[in-house]
Every structure is written in C-alpha cells, then in structure tokens.
Amino acid sequence: MRKGLAGQRLVAVFIAGVLLLNFPLLSLFDRPERPFGIPLLHIYLFAVWFGLVLVIAWIVERGAR
C-alpha cells in the first residue's frame, strides 16, 4: 500500500512541476528586475527545480523505509 501512495505522490509532483514550469507562470517572472544581479526568471526556475528535487528525494526516501 505504501508503494502505491509514493507513486501517487510522485505523479502529483510531476503534475505540479509541469504547471509551475509552464508558460502562464513563467511569464509572471519574466521581468527586468534583477535581485542580486540575477534575472528574476532564472531565480524562479532554479528555486522550482530545487524544490521539486527536494520533494522527490523526500518521497523516495520515505517510501524506501
């Protein structure tokens, strides 16, 4: 039963990733502002990618127990 739950969570993370990295949200962060000299879009992309990796690692690690 736990394996199925982990699979469902991974599918949910995949769908969230597709939504977070799709056009409508990306256009919100495509602005000329540059916090710390880095384009806002690059910060958003890296933060979303890093967050997705952390969540996937947490799900896989928790499912391995």
PDBQT receptor file of N, H, CA, C and O in Angstrom, charges set to zero:
ATOM      1  N   MET A   1       0.821  -1.196   0.000  1.00  0.00    +0.000 N 
ATOM      2  CA  MET A   1       0.000   0.000   0.000  1.00  0.00    +0.000 C 
ATOM      3  C   MET A   1       0.860   1.253   0.000  1.00  0.00    +0.000 C 
ATOM      4  O   MET A   1       0.495   2.245  -0.630  1.00  0.00    +0.000 OA
ATOM      5  N   ARG A   2       1.985   1.231   0.687  1.00  0.00    +0.000 N 
ATOM      6  H   ARG A   2       2.282   0.424   1.199  1.00  0.00    +0.000 HD
ATOM      7  CA  ARG A   2       2.857   2.404   0.742  1.00  0.00    +0.000 C 
ATOM      8  C   ARG A   2       3.483   2.710  -0.610  1.00  0.00    +0.000 C 
ATOM      9  O   ARG A   2       3.703   3.873  -0.952  1.00  0.00    +0.000 OA
ATOM     10  N   LYS A   3       3.771   1.659  -1.381  1.00  0.00    +0.000 N 
ATOM     11  H   LYS A   3       3.593   0.715  -1.104  1.00  0.00    +0.000 HD
ATOM     12  CA  LYS A   3       4.377   1.871  -2.690  1.00  0.00    +0.000 C 
ATOM     13  C   LYS A   3       3.409   2.614  -3.625  1.00  0.00    +0.000 C 
ATOM     14  O   LYS A   3       3.817   3.474  -4.405  1.00  0.00    +0.000 OA
ATOM     15  N   GLY A   4       2.147   2.268  -3.530  1.00  0.00    +0.000 N 
ATOM     16  H   GLY A   4       1.816   1.569  -2.897  1.00  0.00    +0.000 HD
ATOM     17  CA  GLY A   4       1.145   2.939  -4.344  1.00  0.00    +0.000 C 
ATOM     18  C   GLY A   4       0.986   4.394  -3.969  1.00  0.00    +0.000 C 
ATOM     19  O   GLY A   4       0.787   5.249  -4.832  1.00  0.00    +0.000 OA
ATOM     20  N   LEU A   5       1.073   4.677  -2.669  1.00  0.00    +0.000 N 
ATOM     21  H   LEU A   5       1.235   3.982  -1.968  1.00  0.00    +0.000 HD
ATOM     22  CA  LEU A   5       0.963   6.053  -2.193  1.00  0.00    +0.000 C 
ATOM     23  C   LEU A   5       2.155   6.887  -2.668  1.00  0.00    +0.000 C 
ATOM     24  O   LEU A   5       1.994   8.040  -3.068  1.00  0.00    +0.000 OA
ATOM     25  N   ALA A   6       3.343   6.298  -2.620  1.00  0.00    +0.000 N 
ATOM     26  H   ALA A   6       3.473   5.362  -2.295  1.00  0.00    +0.000 HD
ATOM     27  CA  ALA A   6       4.536   7.010  -3.104  1.00  0.00    +0.000 C 
ATOM     28  C   ALA A   6       4.413   7.286  -4.598  1.00  0.00    +0.000 C 
ATOM     29  O   ALA A   6       4.788   8.362  -5.065  1.00  0.00    +0.000 OA
ATOM     30  N   GLY A   7       3.896   6.334  -5.338  1.00  0.00    +0.000 N 
ATOM     31  H   GLY A   7       3.591   5.460  -4.958  1.00  0.00    +0.000 HD
ATOM     32  CA  GLY A   7       3.701   6.533  -6.775  1.00  0.00    +0.000 C 
ATOM     33  C   GLY A   7       2.719   7.654  -7.060  1.00  0.00    +0.000 C 
ATOM     34  O   GLY A   7       2.933   8.464  -7.962  1.00  0.00    +0.000 OA
ATOM     35  N   GLN A   8       1.649   7.696  -6.294  1.00  0.00    +0.000 N 
ATOM     36  H   GLN A   8       1.475   7.038  -5.562  1.00  0.00    +0.000 HD
ATOM     37  CA  GLN A   8       0.658   8.764  -6.465  1.00  0.00    +0.000 C 
ATOM     38  C   GLN A   8       1.259  10.124  -6.139  1.00  0.00    +0.000 C 
ATOM     39  O   GLN A   8       0.982  11.114  -6.816  1.00  0.00    +0.000 OA
ATOM     40  N   ARG A   9       2.078  10.165  -5.101  1.00  0.00    +0.000 N 
ATOM     41  H   ARG A   9       2.303   9.361  -4.551  1.00  0.00    +0.000 HD
ATOM     42  CA  ARG A   9       2.728  11.426  -4.743  1.00  0.00    +0.000 C 
ATOM     43  C   ARG A   9       3.696  11.873  -5.829  1.00  0.00    +0.000 C 
ATOM     44  O   ARG A   9       3.781  13.062  -6.135  1.00  0.00    +0.000 OA
ATOM     45  N   LEU A  10       4.425  10.930  -6.413  1.00  0.00    +0.000 N 
ATOM     46  H   LEU A  10       4.356   9.964  -6.165  1.00  0.00    +0.000 HD
ATOM     47  CA  LEU A  10       5.360  11.284  -7.488  1.00  0.00    +0.000 C 
ATOM     48  C   LEU A  10       4.610  11.810  -8.704  1.00  0.00    +0.000 C 
ATOM     49  O   LEU A  10       5.074  12.743  -9.360  1.00  0.00    +0.000 OA
ATOM     50  N   VAL A  11       3.471  11.229  -9.009  1.00  0.00    +0.000 N 
ATOM     51  H   VAL A  11       3.095  10.471  -8.477  1.00  0.00    +0.000 HD
ATOM     52  CA  VAL A  11       2.655  11.732 -10.125  1.00  0.00    +0.000 C 
ATOM     53  C   VAL A  11       2.173  13.144  -9.823  1.00  0.00    +0.000 C 
ATOM     54  O   VAL A  11       2.169  14.004 -10.705  1.00  0.00    +0.000 OA
ATOM     55  N   ALA A  12       1.767  13.387  -8.577  1.00  0.00    +0.000 N 
ATOM     56  H   ALA A  12       1.770  12.690  -7.861  1.00  0.00    +0.000 HD
ATOM     57  CA  ALA A  12       1.316  14.726  -8.182  1.00  0.00    +0.000 C 
ATOM     58  C   ALA A  12       2.453  15.742  -8.293  1.00  0.00    +0.000 C 
ATOM     59  O   ALA A  12       2.230  16.876  -8.718  1.00  0.00    +0.000 OA
ATOM     60  N   VAL A  13       3.669  15.343  -7.914  1.00  0.00    +0.000 N 
ATOM     61  H   VAL A  13       3.850  14.422  -7.569  1.00  0.00    +0.000 HD
ATOM     62  CA  VAL A  13       4.822  16.243  -8.034  1.00  0.00    +0.000 C 
ATOM     63  C   VAL A  13       5.123  16.516  -9.501  1.00  0.00    +0.000 C 
ATOM     64  O   VAL A  13       5.468  17.641  -9.862  1.00  0.00    +0.000 OA
ATOM     65  N   PHE A  14       4.997  15.501 -10.347  1.00  0.00    +0.000 N 
ATOM     66  H   PHE A  14       4.716  14.587 -10.054  1.00  0.00    +0.000 HD
ATOM     67  CA  PHE A  14       5.205  15.694 -11.782  1.00  0.00    +0.000 C 
ATOM     68  C   PHE A  14       4.212  16.707 -12.346  1.00  0.00    +0.000 C 
ATOM     69  O   PHE A  14       4.591  17.609 -13.093  1.00  0.00    +0.000 OA
ATOM     70  N   ILE A  15       2.943  16.553 -11.983  1.00  0.00    +0.000 N 
ATOM     71  H   ILE A  15       2.635  15.820 -11.376  1.00  0.00    +0.000 HD
ATOM     72  CA  ILE A  15       1.918  17.477 -12.474  1.00  0.00    +0.000 C 
ATOM     73  C   ILE A  15       2.180  18.893 -11.958  1.00  0.00    +0.000 C 
ATOM     74  O   ILE A  15       2.029  19.867 -12.696  1.00  0.00    +0.000 OA
ATOM     75  N   ALA A  16       2.573  19.000 -10.684  1.00  0.00    +0.000 N 
ATOM     76  H   ALA A  16       2.696  18.209 -10.085  1.00  0.00    +0.000 HD
ATOM     77  CA  ALA A  16       2.901  20.316 -10.134  1.00  0.00    +0.000 C 
ATOM     78  C   ALA A  16       4.078  20.929 -10.879  1.00  0.00    +0.000 C 
ATOM     79  O   ALA A  16       4.078  22.127 -11.162  1.00  0.00    +0.000 OA
ATOM     80  N   GLY A  17       5.082  20.113 -11.199  1.00  0.00    +0.000 N 
ATOM     81  H   GLY A  17       5.082  19.139 -10.969  1.00  0.00    +0.000 HD
ATOM     82  CA  GLY A  17       6.236  20.606 -11.949  1.00  0.00    +0.000 C 
ATOM     83  C   GLY A  17       5.856  21.099 -13.333  1.00  0.00    +0.000 C 
ATOM     84  O   GLY A  17       6.345  22.132 -13.788  1.00  0.00    +0.000 OA
ATOM     85  N   VAL A  18       4.987  20.360 -13.997  1.00  0.00    +0.000 N 
ATOM     86  H   VAL A  18       4.590  19.520 -13.626  1.00  0.00    +0.000 HD
ATOM     87  CA  VAL A  18       4.537  20.788 -15.326  1.00  0.00    +0.000 C 
ATOM     88  C   VAL A  18       3.808  22.124 -15.226  1.00  0.00    +0.000 C 
ATOM     89  O   VAL A  18       4.016  23.009 -16.056  1.00  0.00    +0.000 OA
ATOM     90  N   LEU A  19       2.963  22.271 -14.222  1.00  0.00    +0.000 N 
ATOM     91  H   LEU A  19       2.794  21.552 -13.548  1.00  0.00    +0.000 HD
ATOM     92  CA  LEU A  19       2.220  23.518 -14.070  1.00  0.00    +0.000 C 
ATOM     93  C   LEU A  19       3.138  24.686 -13.690  1.00  0.00    +0.000 C 
ATOM     94  O   LEU A  19       2.985  25.794 -14.203  1.00  0.00    +0.000 OA
ATOM     95  N   LEU A  20       4.087  24.429 -12.791  1.00  0.00    +0.000 N 
ATOM     96  H   LEU A  20       4.211  23.528 -12.374  1.00  0.00    +0.000 HD
ATOM     97  CA  LEU A  20       4.986  25.501 -12.342  1.00  0.00    +0.000 C 
ATOM     98  C   LEU A  20       5.977  25.933 -13.419  1.00  0.00    +0.000 C 
ATOM     99  O   LEU A  20       6.452  27.069 -13.407  1.00  0.00    +0.000 OA
ATOM    100  N   LEU A  21       6.288  25.040 -14.342  1.00  0.00    +0.000 N 
ATOM    101  H   LEU A  21       5.902  24.117 -14.351  1.00  0.00    +0.000 HD
ATOM    102  CA  LEU A  21       7.271  25.359 -15.378  1.00  0.00    +0.000 C 
ATOM    103  C   LEU A  21       6.621  25.586 -16.739  1.00  0.00    +0.000 C 
ATOM    104  O   LEU A  21       7.275  25.451 -17.773  1.00  0.00    +0.000 OA
ATOM    105  N   ASN A  22       5.342  25.930 -16.736  1.00  0.00    +0.000 N 
ATOM    106  H   ASN A  22       4.812  26.040 -15.896  1.00  0.00    +0.000 HD
ATOM    107  CA  ASN A  22       4.618  26.163 -17.972  1.00  0.00    +0.000 C 
ATOM    108  C   ASN A  22       4.470  27.670 -18.222  1.00  0.00    +0.000 C 
ATOM    109  O   ASN A  22       4.745  28.483 -17.340  1.00  0.00    +0.000 OA
ATOM    110  N   PHE A  23       4.040  28.024 -19.413  1.00  0.00    +0.000 N 
ATOM    111  H   PHE A  23       3.817  27.363 -20.130  1.00  0.00    +0.000 HD
ATOM    112  CA  PHE A  23       4.027  29.410 -19.867  1.00  0.00    +0.000 C 
ATOM    113  C   PHE A  23       3.346  30.418 -18.944  1.00  0.00    +0.000 C 
ATOM    114  O   PHE A  23       3.980  31.418 -18.609  1.00  0.00    +0.000 OA
ATOM    115  N   PRO A  24       2.112  30.228 -18.513  1.00  0.00    +0.000 N 
ATOM    116  CA  PRO A  24       1.486  31.331 -17.771  1.00  0.00    +0.000 C 
ATOM    117  C   PRO A  24       2.275  31.760 -16.535  1.00  0.00    +0.000 C 
ATOM    118  O   PRO A  24       2.406  32.957 -16.281  1.00  0.00    +0.000 OA
ATOM    119  N   LEU A  25       2.794  30.822 -15.773  1.00  0.00    +0.000 N 
ATOM    120  H   LEU A  25       2.687  29.849 -15.980  1.00  0.00    +0.000 HD
ATOM    121  CA  LEU A  25       3.556  31.196 -14.586  1.00  0.00    +0.000 C 
ATOM    122  C   LEU A  25       4.932  31.747 -14.946  1.00  0.00    +0.000 C 
ATOM    123  O   LEU A  25       5.413  32.676 -14.297  1.00  0.00    +0.000 OA
ATOM    124  N   LEU A  26       5.559  31.195 -15.956  1.00  0.00    +0.000 N 
ATOM    125  H   LEU A  26       5.168  30.441 -16.483  1.00  0.00    +0.000 HD
ATOM    126  CA  LEU A  26       6.878  31.696 -16.351  1.00  0.00    +0.000 C 
ATOM    127  C   LEU A  26       6.798  33.153 -16.801  1.00  0.00    +0.000 C 
ATOM    128  O   LEU A  26       7.719  33.933 -16.559  1.00  0.00    +0.000 OA
ATOM    129  N   SER A  27       5.709  33.512 -17.449  1.00  0.00    +0.000 N 
ATOM    130  H   SER A  27       4.961  32.878 -17.646  1.00  0.00    +0.000 HD
ATOM    131  CA  SER A  27       5.588  34.894 -17.927  1.00  0.00    +0.000 C 
ATOM    132  C   SER A  27       5.460  35.884 -16.764  1.00  0.00    +0.000 C 
ATOM    133  O   SER A  27       5.801  37.057 -16.915  1.00  0.00    +0.000 OA
ATOM    134  N   LEU A  28       4.974  35.425 -15.611  1.00  0.00    +0.000 N 
ATOM    135  H   LEU A  28       4.697  34.472 -15.488  1.00  0.00    +0.000 HD
ATOM    136  CA  LEU A  28       4.881  36.310 -14.449  1.00  0.00    +0.000 C 
ATOM    137  C   LEU A  28       6.257  36.721 -13.938  1.00  0.00    +0.000 C 
ATOM    138  O   LEU A  28       6.413  37.798 -13.361  1.00  0.00    +0.000 OA
ATOM    139  N   PHE A  29       7.251  35.866 -14.147  1.00  0.00    +0.000 N 
ATOM    140  H   PHE A  29       7.124  34.991 -14.615  1.00  0.00    +0.000 HD
ATOM    141  CA  PHE A  29       8.588  36.122 -13.617  1.00  0.00    +0.000 C 
ATOM    142  C   PHE A  29       9.558  36.645 -14.677  1.00  0.00    +0.000 C 
ATOM    143  O   PHE A  29      10.732  36.876 -14.385  1.00  0.00    +0.000 OA
ATOM    144  N   ASP A  30       9.078  36.829 -15.890  1.00  0.00    +0.000 N 
ATOM    145  H   ASP A  30       8.125  36.641 -16.128  1.00  0.00    +0.000 HD
ATOM    146  CA  ASP A  30       9.927  37.363 -16.959  1.00  0.00    +0.000 C 
ATOM    147  C   ASP A  30       9.864  38.887 -16.921  1.00  0.00    +0.000 C 
ATOM    148  O   ASP A  30       9.204  39.518 -17.747  1.00  0.00    +0.000 OA
ATOM    149  N   ARG A  31      10.565  39.466 -15.945  1.00  0.00    +0.000 N 
ATOM    150  H   ARG A  31      11.101  38.954 -15.274  1.00  0.00    +0.000 HD
ATOM    151  CA  ARG A  31      10.562  40.910 -15.717  1.00  0.00    +0.000 C 
ATOM    152  C   ARG A  31      11.994  41.426 -15.708  1.00  0.00    +0.000 C 
ATOM    153  O   ARG A  31      12.939  40.652 -15.550  1.00  0.00    +0.000 OA
ATOM    154  N   PRO A  32      12.148  42.697 -15.874  1.00  0.00    +0.000 N 
ATOM    155  CA  PRO A  32      13.514  43.249 -15.912  1.00  0.00    +0.000 C 
ATOM    156  C   PRO A  32      14.187  43.358 -14.537  1.00  0.00    +0.000 C 
ATOM    157  O   PRO A  32      15.364  43.711 -14.466  1.00  0.00    +0.000 OA
ATOM    158  N   GLU A  33      13.473  43.066 -13.453  1.00  0.00    +0.000 N 
ATOM    159  H   GLU A  33      12.517  42.780 -13.511  1.00  0.00    +0.000 HD
ATOM    160  CA  GLU A  33      14.103  43.164 -12.129  1.00  0.00    +0.000 C 
ATOM    161  C   GLU A  33      15.246  42.158 -12.011  1.00  0.00    +0.000 C 
ATOM    162  O   GLU A  33      15.172  41.046 -12.534  1.00  0.00    +0.000 OA
ATOM    163  N   ARG A  34      16.298  42.570 -11.316  1.00  0.00    +0.000 N 
ATOM    164  H   ARG A  34      16.358  43.474 -10.891  1.00  0.00    +0.000 HD
ATOM    165  CA  ARG A  34      17.469  41.708 -11.140  1.00  0.00    +0.000 C 
ATOM    166  C   ARG A  34      17.923  41.725  -9.684  1.00  0.00    +0.000 C 
ATOM    167  O   ARG A  34      18.843  42.462  -9.330  1.00  0.00    +0.000 OA
ATOM    168  N   PRO A  35      17.273  40.905  -8.824  1.00  0.00    +0.000 N 
ATOM    169  CA  PRO A  35      17.768  40.838  -7.446  1.00  0.00    +0.000 C 
ATOM    170  C   PRO A  35      19.142  40.165  -7.422  1.00  0.00    +0.000 C 
ATOM    171  O   PRO A  35      19.326  39.103  -8.017  1.00  0.00    +0.000 OA
ATOM    172  N   PHE A  36      20.081  40.767  -6.751  1.00  0.00    +0.000 N 
ATOM    173  H   PHE A  36      19.931  41.630  -6.268  1.00  0.00    +0.000 HD
ATOM    174  CA  PHE A  36      21.462  40.280  -6.670  1.00  0.00    +0.000 C 
ATOM    175  C   PHE A  36      22.118  40.182  -8.052  1.00  0.00    +0.000 C 
ATOM    176  O   PHE A  36      23.085  39.440  -8.220  1.00  0.00    +0.000 OA
ATOM    177  N   GLY A  37      21.608  40.916  -9.033  1.00  0.00    +0.000 N 
ATOM    178  H   GLY A  37      20.822  41.519  -8.896  1.00  0.00    +0.000 HD
ATOM    179  CA  GLY A  37      22.186  40.913 -10.371  1.00  0.00    +0.000 C 
ATOM    180  C   GLY A  37      21.798  39.708 -11.217  1.00  0.00    +0.000 C 
ATOM    181  O   GLY A  37      22.337  39.524 -12.308  1.00  0.00    +0.000 OA
ATOM    182  N   ILE A  38      20.874  38.887 -10.735  1.00  0.00    +0.000 N 
ATOM    183  H   ILE A  38      20.436  39.036  -9.848  1.00  0.00    +0.000 HD
ATOM    184  CA  ILE A  38      20.436  37.685 -11.458  1.00  0.00    +0.000 C 
ATOM    185  C   ILE A  38      19.007  37.924 -11.941  1.00  0.00    +0.000 C 
ATOM    186  O   ILE A  38      18.176  38.410 -11.174  1.00  0.00    +0.000 OA
ATOM    187  N   PRO A  39      18.704  37.590 -13.200  1.00  0.00    +0.000 N 
ATOM    188  CA  PRO A  39      17.334  37.778 -13.682  1.00  0.00    +0.000 C 
ATOM    189  C   PRO A  39      16.329  36.996 -12.822  1.00  0.00    +0.000 C 
ATOM    190  O   PRO A  39      16.594  35.871 -12.397  1.00  0.00    +0.000 OA
ATOM    191  N   LEU A  40      15.190  37.613 -12.583  1.00  0.00    +0.000 N 
ATOM    192  H   LEU A  40      14.975  38.527 -12.928  1.00  0.00    +0.000 HD
ATOM    193  CA  LEU A  40      14.152  37.021 -11.738  1.00  0.00    +0.000 C 
ATOM    194  C   LEU A  40      13.686  35.672 -12.275  1.00  0.00    +0.000 C 
ATOM    195  O   LEU A  40      13.407  34.761 -11.495  1.00  0.00    +0.000 OA
ATOM    196  N   LEU A  41      13.600  35.533 -13.586  1.00  0.00    +0.000 N 
ATOM    197  H   LEU A  41      13.827  36.272 -14.219  1.00  0.00    +0.000 HD
ATOM    198  CA  LEU A  41      13.169  34.270 -14.193  1.00  0.00    +0.000 C 
ATOM    199  C   LEU A  41      14.136  33.147 -13.861  1.00  0.00    +0.000 C 
ATOM    200  O   LEU A  41      13.707  32.022 -13.603  1.00  0.00    +0.000 OA
ATOM    201  N   HIS A  42      15.419  33.427 -13.863  1.00  0.00    +0.000 N 
ATOM    202  H   HIS A  42      15.767  34.340 -14.073  1.00  0.00    +0.000 HD
ATOM    203  CA  HIS A  42      16.411  32.395 -13.539  1.00  0.00    +0.000 C 
ATOM    204  C   HIS A  42      16.304  31.969 -12.079  1.00  0.00    +0.000 C 
ATOM    205  O   HIS A  42      16.440  30.787 -11.765  1.00  0.00    +0.000 OA
ATOM    206  N   ILE A  43      16.063  32.921 -11.193  1.00  0.00    +0.000 N 
ATOM    207  H   ILE A  43      15.953  33.881 -11.448  1.00  0.00    +0.000 HD
ATOM    208  CA  ILE A  43      15.889  32.592  -9.777  1.00  0.00    +0.000 C 
ATOM    209  C   ILE A  43      14.658  31.703  -9.591  1.00  0.00    +0.000 C 
ATOM    210  O   ILE A  43      14.701  30.719  -8.852  1.00  0.00    +0.000 OA
ATOM    211  N   TYR A  44      13.566  32.057 -10.265  1.00  0.00    +0.000 N 
ATOM    212  H   TYR A  44      13.531  32.856 -10.866  1.00  0.00    +0.000 HD
ATOM    213  CA  TYR A  44      12.340  31.262 -10.172  1.00  0.00    +0.000 C 
ATOM    214  C   TYR A  44      12.565  29.845 -10.690  1.00  0.00    +0.000 C 
ATOM    215  O   TYR A  44      12.181  28.876 -10.035  1.00  0.00    +0.000 OA
ATOM    216  N   LEU A  45      13.182  29.721 -11.858  1.00  0.00    +0.000 N 
ATOM    217  H   LEU A  45      13.493  30.508 -12.390  1.00  0.00    +0.000 HD
ATOM    218  CA  LEU A  45      13.410  28.388 -12.424  1.00  0.00    +0.000 C 
ATOM    219  C   LEU A  45      14.275  27.531 -11.515  1.00  0.00    +0.000 C 
ATOM    220  O   LEU A  45      13.973  26.358 -11.295  1.00  0.00    +0.000 OA
ATOM    221  N   PHE A  46      15.351  28.107 -10.984  1.00  0.00    +0.000 N 
ATOM    222  H   PHE A  46      15.596  29.060 -11.163  1.00  0.00    +0.000 HD
ATOM    223  CA  PHE A  46      16.225  27.340 -10.107  1.00  0.00    +0.000 C 
ATOM    224  C   PHE A  46      15.505  26.955  -8.818  1.00  0.00    +0.000 C 
ATOM    225  O   PHE A  46      15.655  25.829  -8.342  1.00  0.00    +0.000 OA
ATOM    226  N   ALA A  47      14.725  27.871  -8.247  1.00  0.00    +0.000 N 
ATOM    227  H   ALA A  47      14.603  28.785  -8.634  1.00  0.00    +0.000 HD
ATOM    228  CA  ALA A  47      14.016  27.587  -6.997  1.00  0.00    +0.000 C 
ATOM    229  C   ALA A  47      12.975  26.478  -7.190  1.00  0.00    +0.000 C 
ATOM    230  O   ALA A  47      12.843  25.595  -6.343  1.00  0.00    +0.000 OA
ATOM    231  N   VAL A  48      12.244  26.526  -8.295  1.00  0.00    +0.000 N 
ATOM    232  H   VAL A  48      12.352  27.244  -8.983  1.00  0.00    +0.000 HD
ATOM    233  CA  VAL A  48      11.245  25.493  -8.567  1.00  0.00    +0.000 C 
ATOM    234  C   VAL A  48      11.928  24.149  -8.802  1.00  0.00    +0.000 C 
ATOM    235  O   VAL A  48      11.496  23.132  -8.259  1.00  0.00    +0.000 OA
ATOM    236  N   TRP A  49      12.975  24.138  -9.595  1.00  0.00    +0.000 N 
ATOM    237  H   TRP A  49      13.325  24.965 -10.036  1.00  0.00    +0.000 HD
ATOM    238  CA  TRP A  49      13.716  22.903  -9.857  1.00  0.00    +0.000 C 
ATOM    239  C   TRP A  49      14.253  22.319  -8.550  1.00  0.00    +0.000 C 
ATOM    240  O   TRP A  49      14.093  21.126  -8.291  1.00  0.00    +0.000 OA
ATOM    241  N   PHE A  50      14.883  23.148  -7.734  1.00  0.00    +0.000 N 
ATOM    242  H   PHE A  50      15.013  24.117  -7.944  1.00  0.00    +0.000 HD
ATOM    243  CA  PHE A  50      15.451  22.691  -6.470  1.00  0.00    +0.000 C 
ATOM    244  C   PHE A  50      14.354  22.153  -5.544  1.00  0.00    +0.000 C 
ATOM    245  O   PHE A  50      14.531  21.118  -4.900  1.00  0.00    +0.000 OA
ATOM    246  N   GLY A  51      13.233  22.856  -5.482  1.00  0.00    +0.000 N 
ATOM    247  H   GLY A  51      13.090  23.696  -6.005  1.00  0.00    +0.000 HD
ATOM    248  CA  GLY A  51      12.119  22.396  -4.657  1.00  0.00    +0.000 C 
ATOM    249  C   GLY A  51      11.566  21.062  -5.123  1.00  0.00    +0.000 C 
ATOM    250  O   GLY A  51      11.263  20.197  -4.301  1.00  0.00    +0.000 OA
ATOM    251  N   LEU A  52      11.430  20.886  -6.431  1.00  0.00    +0.000 N 
ATOM    252  H   LEU A  52      11.676  21.589  -7.098  1.00  0.00    +0.000 HD
ATOM    253  CA  LEU A  52      10.941  19.616  -6.958  1.00  0.00    +0.000 C 
ATOM    254  C   LEU A  52      11.902  18.473  -6.641  1.00  0.00    +0.000 C 
ATOM    255  O   LEU A  52      11.471  17.377  -6.283  1.00  0.00    +0.000 OA
ATOM    256  N   VAL A  53      13.192  18.726  -6.771  1.00  0.00    +0.000 N 
ATOM    257  H   VAL A  53      13.543  19.616  -7.061  1.00  0.00    +0.000 HD
ATOM    258  CA  VAL A  53      14.186  17.699  -6.451  1.00  0.00    +0.000 C 
ATOM    259  C   VAL A  53      14.101  17.322  -4.977  1.00  0.00    +0.000 C 
ATOM    260  O   VAL A  53      14.158  16.139  -4.641  1.00  0.00    +0.000 OA
ATOM    261  N   LEU A  54      13.967  18.303  -4.096  1.00  0.00    +0.000 N 
ATOM    262  H   LEU A  54      13.921  19.264  -4.369  1.00  0.00    +0.000 HD
ATOM    263  CA  LEU A  54      13.862  18.023  -2.663  1.00  0.00    +0.000 C 
ATOM    264  C   LEU A  54      12.613  17.199  -2.339  1.00  0.00    +0.000 C 
ATOM    265  O   LEU A  54      12.677  16.245  -1.563  1.00  0.00    +0.000 OA
ATOM    266  N   VAL A  55      11.498  17.565  -2.926  1.00  0.00    +0.000 N 
ATOM    267  H   VAL A  55      11.445  18.339  -3.557  1.00  0.00    +0.000 HD
ATOM    268  CA  VAL A  55      10.250  16.845  -2.658  1.00  0.00    +0.000 C 
ATOM    269  C   VAL A  55      10.333  15.410  -3.185  1.00  0.00    +0.000 C 
ATOM    270  O   VAL A  55       9.893  14.478  -2.513  1.00  0.00    +0.000 OA
ATOM    271  N   ILE A  56      10.891  15.231  -4.373  1.00  0.00    +0.000 N 
ATOM    272  H   ILE A  56      11.249  15.988  -4.919  1.00  0.00    +0.000 HD
ATOM    273  CA  ILE A  56      11.037  13.883  -4.933  1.00  0.00    +0.000 C 
ATOM    274  C   ILE A  56      11.969  13.043  -4.067  1.00  0.00    +0.000 C 
ATOM    275  O   ILE A  56      11.686  11.874  -3.808  1.00  0.00    +0.000 OA
ATOM    276  N   ALA A  57      13.073  13.626  -3.618  1.00  0.00    +0.000 N 
ATOM    277  H   ALA A  57      13.303  14.577  -3.829  1.00  0.00    +0.000 HD
ATOM    278  CA  ALA A  57      14.003  12.897  -2.755  1.00  0.00    +0.000 C 
ATOM    279  C   ALA A  57      13.310  12.501  -1.452  1.00  0.00    +0.000 C 
ATOM    280  O   ALA A  57      13.503  11.388  -0.963  1.00  0.00    +0.000 OA
ATOM    281  N   TRP A  58      12.512  13.395  -0.892  1.00  0.00    +0.000 N 
ATOM    282  H   TRP A  58      12.355  14.299  -1.290  1.00  0.00    +0.000 HD
ATOM    283  CA  TRP A  58      11.795  13.098   0.348  1.00  0.00    +0.000 C 
ATOM    284  C   TRP A  58      10.813  11.946   0.148  1.00  0.00    +0.000 C 
ATOM    285  O   TRP A  58      10.732  11.045   0.982  1.00  0.00    +0.000 OA
ATOM    286  N   ILE A  59      10.067  11.976  -0.955  1.00  0.00    +0.000 N 
ATOM    287  H   ILE A  59      10.132  12.709  -1.633  1.00  0.00    +0.000 HD
ATOM    288  CA  ILE A  59       9.093  10.916  -1.237  1.00  0.00    +0.000 C 
ATOM    289  C   ILE A  59       9.795   9.573  -1.432  1.00  0.00    +0.000 C 
ATOM    290  O   ILE A  59       9.364   8.561  -0.879  1.00  0.00    +0.000 OA
ATOM    291  N   VAL A  60      10.859   9.560  -2.206  1.00  0.00    +0.000 N 
ATOM    292  H   VAL A  60      11.210  10.381  -2.655  1.00  0.00    +0.000 HD
ATOM    293  CA  VAL A  60      11.559   8.307  -2.484  1.00  0.00    +0.000 C 
ATOM    294  C   VAL A  60      12.216   7.771  -1.213  1.00  0.00    +0.000 C 
ATOM    295  O   VAL A  60      12.170   6.570  -0.948  1.00  0.00    +0.000 OA
ATOM    296  N   GLU A  61      12.819   8.648  -0.438  1.00  0.00    +0.000 N 
ATOM    297  H   GLU A  61      12.856   9.624  -0.654  1.00  0.00    +0.000 HD
ATOM    298  CA  GLU A  61      13.471   8.212   0.798  1.00  0.00    +0.000 C 
ATOM    299  C   GLU A  61      12.450   7.689   1.811  1.00  0.00    +0.000 C 
ATOM    300  O   GLU A  61      12.699   6.700   2.500  1.00  0.00    +0.000 OA
ATOM    301  N   ARG A  62      11.344   8.338   1.891  1.00  0.00    +0.000 N 
ATOM    302  H   ARG A  62      11.141   9.142   1.331  1.00  0.00    +0.000 HD
ATOM    303  CA  ARG A  62      10.297   7.910   2.823  1.00  0.00    +0.000 C 
ATOM    304  C   ARG A  62       9.664   6.586   2.392  1.00  0.00    +0.000 C 
ATOM    305  O   ARG A  62       9.276   5.774   3.232  1.00  0.00    +0.000 OA
ATOM    306  N   GLY A  63       9.562   6.377   1.085  1.00  0.00    +0.000 N 
ATOM    307  H   GLY A  63       9.877   7.036   0.402  1.00  0.00    +0.000 HD
ATOM    308  CA  GLY A  63       8.997   5.138   0.572  1.00  0.00    +0.000 C 
ATOM    309  C   GLY A  63       9.957   3.960   0.695  1.00  0.00    +0.000 C 
ATOM    310  O   GLY A  63       9.522   2.810   0.647  1.00  0.00    +0.000 OA
ATOM    311  N   ALA A  64      11.238   4.220   0.851  1.00  0.00    +0.000 N 
ATOM    312  H   ALA A  64      11.592   5.154   0.890  1.00  0.00    +0.000 HD
ATOM    313  CA  ALA A  64      12.231   3.154   0.934  1.00  0.00    +0.000 C 
ATOM    314  C   ALA A  64      12.254   2.518   2.319  1.00  0.00    +0.000 C 
ATOM    315  O   ALA A  64      12.786   1.420   2.483  1.00  0.00    +0.000 OA
ATOM    316  N   ARG A  65      11.700   3.176   3.294  1.00  0.00    +0.000 N 
ATOM    317  H   ARG A  65      11.268   4.068   3.161  1.00  0.00    +0.000 HD
ATOM    318  CA  ARG A  65      11.711   2.625   4.666  1.00  0.00    +0.000 C 
ATOM    319  C   ARG A  65      10.753   1.499   4.834  1.00  0.00    +0.000 C 
ATOM    320  O   ARG A  65      10.648   0.935   5.923  1.00  0.00    +0.000 OA
TER     321      ARG A  65
